[in-house]
């Protein structure tokens, strides 16, 4: 009995130390990769400190989870570089009352970050295995304000529109009209636009109160292309 208690206690200490190490690496990631590069929204920084990015990457890549780079997650997809996640999140100016649409669930990390900042996150993914894995993570972490849909992200998720903001985590050659339609007047969308396998432009699109569309180029990025449903 005493041996079992000792082993359990040692296991607890090992897990605690392991978790503490990830916390330290997360703090370092935020400080060096994100704050120093100009992201200032305190709530966004807090979310990045809280969400365990290492749980959203394959087990074999956990050691690289807090490095300043994207990582493969299978099926030709990636989890975005932490700085890009932070930048895109800050640019939509998230608020607790927001309803946000994400196109391209992928690993689930971007949706997880958004869920700490807004009222509801609606996320669409066309690769069923990725969506299933992300759903498991959301459940394990008790992120109950994330709602998922298996489908073609080009068409958005009209049922729950309009959205205060839309975050697109895959590149398109032109902005999908359904997404513009589903964006609330006064809302904003962040989206990478450009050809596949080439540098794209990260665009911040705003819909004015009277329905006009304003576009700002934020910078150059490189995202995997949007996967479309085969007809």
C-alpha positions in Angstrom: 0.0 0.0 0.0 2.8 2.4 0.9 4.6 1.6 -2.3 1.5 2.4 -4.4 1.2 5.7 -2.6 4.8 6.6 -3.1 4.7 5.7 -6.8 1.5 7.8 -7.2 3.0 10.7 -5.5 6.2 10.5 -7.6 4.0 10.3 -10.8 2.1 13.4 -9.6 5.3 15.3 -9.1 6.6 14.3 -12.5 3.4 15.4 -14.3 3.4 18.7 -12.3 7.0 19.4 -13.3 6.2 18.5 -16.9 3.2 20.9 -16.9 5.2 23.6 -15.2 7.9 23.3 -17.9 5.3 23.8 -20.6 3.9 26.9 -18.7 7.4 28.4 -18.7 7.9 27.8 -22.4 4.5 29.3 -23.1 5.4 32.4 -21.1 8.7 32.7 -23.0 6.8 32.2 -26.4 4.5 35.1 -25.6 7.2 37.4 -24.3 9.8 36.8 -27.0 7.8 35.9 -30.1 4.6 37.9 -29.7 5.0 40.9 -27.3 8.3 41.9 -28.6 6.9 41.9 -32.2 4.2 44.3 -31.3 1.1 42.4 -30.2 -0.3 44.5 -27.3 -3.9 43.3 -26.6 -3.6 42.1 -23.0 -6.5 39.7 -23.4 -5.0 38.1 -26.5 -1.7 37.7 -24.7 -3.5 36.1 -21.7 -5.2 33.6 -23.9 -1.9 32.6 -25.5 -0.5 32.1 -22.1 -3.4 29.9 -21.0 -4.1 27.7 -24.0 -1.7 24.6 -24.0 -0.5 24.7 -27.6 1.4 21.4 -27.1 -1.9 19.6 -26.9 -2.8 20.7 -30.4 0.3 19.3 -32.2 1.1 15.6 -32.9 2.8 13.8 -29.9 6.0 13.5 -31.9 6.2 17.3 -32.2 5.3 18.4 -28.7 8.9 19.4 -28.1 8.6 22.0 -30.9 5.1 23.3 -29.8 6.4 26.7 -28.5 8.9 27.4 -31.2 8.4 30.3 -33.7 7.2 28.3 -36.6 4.2 26.4 -38.1 4.1 22.6 -37.6 2.6 19.8 -39.7 -0.5 18.2 -38.3 -1.2 15.7 -41.1 -3.3 15.7 -44.2 -1.1 18.4 -45.7 -2.2 20.9 -43.1 -0.3 22.9 -40.4 -0.8 24.6 -37.1 0.1 28.3 -37.7 3.1 30.0 -36.2 2.2 31.4 -32.8 2.9 35.0 -33.8 0.5 34.8 -36.8 -2.2 33.3 -34.6 -1.7 36.2 -32.1 -1.6 38.9 -34.9 -4.8 37.6 -36.7 -6.6 37.4 -33.4 -5.6 40.9 -32.3 -6.6 42.4 -35.7 -10.3 41.4 -35.4 -10.4 43.2 -32.0 -12.2 40.4 -30.2 -14.8 41.2 -27.5 -16.7 39.0 -25.0 -20.0 39.7 -26.8 -18.6 38.6 -30.2 -19.8 35.6 -32.3 -16.9 34.6 -34.5 -16.7 32.3 -37.5 -13.4 30.4 -38.2 -12.8 28.8 -41.6 -10.3 25.9 -41.3 -10.4 24.3 -37.8 -7.2 22.4 -38.4 -5.6 21.5 -35.1 -8.2 23.5 -33.2 -5.6 25.9 -31.7 -6.9 29.1 -33.3 -10.5 28.3 -32.2 -9.2 27.5 -28.7 -7.6 30.9 -28.5 -10.7 32.7 -29.8 -12.9 30.8 -27.3 -11.1 32.5 -24.4 -11.9 35.9 -25.9 -15.4 35.8 -27.4 -18.9 34.6 -26.6 -19.1 31.9 -29.3 -16.8 30.4 -31.9 -18.2 28.6 -35.0 -15.5 26.7 -36.8 -15.7 24.8 -40.1 -13.4 22.1 -41.3 -13.6 19.9 -44.4 -11.1 17.2 -43.3 -13.2 15.0 -41.0 -10.3 13.4 -39.1 -8.8 16.7 -38.2 -12.2 17.9 -37.0 -12.7 14.8 -34.9 -9.3 15.3 -33.2 -10.0 19.0 -32.6 -13.4 18.2 -31.1 -11.8 15.8 -28.6 -9.3 18.5 -27.5 -12.1 21.0 -27.0 -14.0 18.5 -24.9 -10.9 17.6 -22.8 -10.2 21.2 -22.1 -13.8 22.1 -21.5 -14.0 24.7 -24.2 -17.8 24.6 -24.4 -18.4 27.7 -26.5 -16.9 26.2 -29.6 -19.3 24.8 -32.2 -18.0 22.7 -35.1 -19.2 21.9 -38.6 -17.8 19.4 -41.1 -18.1 21.1 -44.5 -16.6 23.3 -47.2 -15.4 26.5 -45.6 -15.9 28.5 -48.8 -19.6 28.6 -48.0 -19.1 29.6 -44.3 -21.9 28.7 -41.9 -24.9 30.7 -42.9 -27.2 29.3 -40.2 -25.5 31.3 -37.4 -24.7 34.4 -39.4 -24.1 37.3 -39.3 -20.8 37.2 -37.5 -19.0 40.0 -35.6 -15.7 38.7 -37.1 -14.4 36.0 -39.4 -11.0 34.4 -39.2 -9.8 32.4 -42.2 -6.8 30.1 -41.6 -6.2 28.9 -45.1 -5.3 30.8 -48.3 -7.8 31.6 -51.1 -7.2 33.1 -54.5 -10.1 35.5 -54.0 -12.4 36.3 -51.0 -15.4 34.0 -51.0 -18.6 36.0 -51.5 -20.5 33.9 -48.9 -18.1 35.1 -46.2 -18.6 38.7 -47.1 -22.4 38.2 -46.9 -22.1 36.5 -43.5 -20.0 39.2 -42.0 -22.0 41.6 -39.8 -22.1 45.3 -40.8 -19.4 46.9 -38.7 -17.5 43.5 -38.5 -14.1 42.5 -39.7 -12.5 39.5 -41.5 -8.9 38.5 -41.5 -8.0 36.3 -44.5 -4.8 35.3 -46.5 -5.4 35.9 -50.2 -3.1 34.7 -53.0 -2.1 31.7 -55.2 -1.2 28.3 -53.7 2.5 27.6 -52.9 3.3 31.3 -53.2 3.5 34.2 -50.8 0.0 35.6 -50.1 -1.3 38.9 -48.7 -2.9 38.9 -45.3 -6.0 41.1 -45.7 -8.1 42.8 -43.0 -11.5 43.3 -44.5 -14.1 45.6 -42.8 -17.7 45.9 -43.6 -19.0 49.4 -42.8 -22.3 50.1 -41.2 -23.8 50.9 -44.6 -22.4 47.7 -46.1 -19.3 49.1 -47.9 -16.2 46.9 -48.0 -12.8 48.4 -46.9 -9.6 46.4 -47.3 -6.1 46.8 -45.7 -3.0 44.8 -46.6 -1.4 43.7 -43.3 1.6 41.9 -44.8 2.9 38.8 -46.6 2.2 35.3 -45.3 2.3 31.7 -46.4 -0.7 29.5 -45.7 -1.8 26.2 -47.0 -4.6 26.6 -49.6 -8.3 26.1 -48.8 -9.4 22.5 -49.4 -12.6 22.4 -51.4 -15.3 19.8 -51.5 -15.0 17.6 -54.7 -18.1 17.7 -56.8 
